[in-house]
Amino acid sequence: MIIHTRTSANFREICMGEICSGILYRSSHPIADGKQDPAIAELSANAHIAAILNLSDIDAEIKQKARLAPWYQKILNLGGV
């Protein structure tokens, strides 16, 4: 398994097996302590993410995070969360 790291901002591009560059990313939550991490916001927006798999938040928490992160709100509005 080969995992390429795009940055150290807890945002990683995963390239392994048949998963090519630009397909799969792993990241922390977009919001920590009520603040958007600027590095994660920039990397997420530039990666053109179409879908998010959130395994830990309930709908209310997802909506709250989206209000604080425009890139996350856009994906939520498109039904991609």
C-alpha positions in Angstrom: 0.0 0.0 0.0 1.4 3.4 -1.0 -0.1 6.5 0.6 1.0 9.9 -0.8 0.7 12.8 1.6 -0.2 16.1 -0.1 0.3 18.1 3.1 0.7 17.9 6.8 -2.6 19.7 7.6 -4.3 16.4 8.4 -5.4 16.3 4.7 -4.1 13.4 2.8 -4.4 12.2 -0.8 -4.7 8.4 -0.9 -3.2 6.7 -3.9 -3.1 2.9 -3.8 -4.0 -0.1 -5.9 -6.4 1.2 -8.6 -7.1 4.5 -6.7 -5.4 7.2 -8.8 -4.4 10.7 -7.8 -7.2 13.1 -7.3 -9.8 10.5 -6.3 -9.7 9.9 -2.6 -8.7 12.1 0.3 -8.6 11.6 4.1 -9.0 14.5 6.4 -10.0 15.6 9.9 -13.2 17.4 10.5 -13.3 20.7 8.7 -14.0 22.6 12.0 -12.0 22.4 15.2 -12.9 24.5 18.3 -15.3 26.6 16.2 -12.6 27.6 13.7 -12.0 26.5 10.1 -8.4 25.4 9.6 -7.2 27.6 6.7 -4.9 24.9 5.3 -7.7 22.3 5.2 -10.2 24.8 3.7 -7.8 25.7 0.9 -6.8 22.1 0.2 -10.4 20.9 0.2 -11.5 23.7 -2.1 -8.7 23.0 -4.5 -9.2 19.3 -4.5 -12.7 19.7 -6.0 -14.3 17.2 -3.6 -17.7 16.0 -4.7 -18.7 13.8 -1.8 -17.9 13.6 1.9 -18.3 10.5 4.1 -18.8 11.7 7.7 -18.9 8.8 10.1 -19.1 10.7 13.4 -21.6 13.6 13.2 -25.4 13.7 13.4 -27.3 15.9 10.9 -27.4 19.0 13.2 -23.6 18.8 13.7 -23.0 18.5 10.0 -25.2 21.6 9.3 -23.3 23.6 12.0 -19.9 22.7 10.5 -21.2 23.6 7.0 -22.2 27.1 8.2 -18.6 27.7 9.3 -16.9 26.2 6.2 -18.1 27.4 2.8 -16.6 24.5 0.8 -18.4 22.0 3.1 -21.7 24.0 2.8 -21.4 23.8 -1.0 -21.0 20.0 -1.0 -23.8 19.7 1.6 -26.1 21.8 -0.6 -25.4 19.5 -3.6 -26.3 16.4 -1.5 -22.8 15.2 -1.3 -22.4 14.8 2.5 
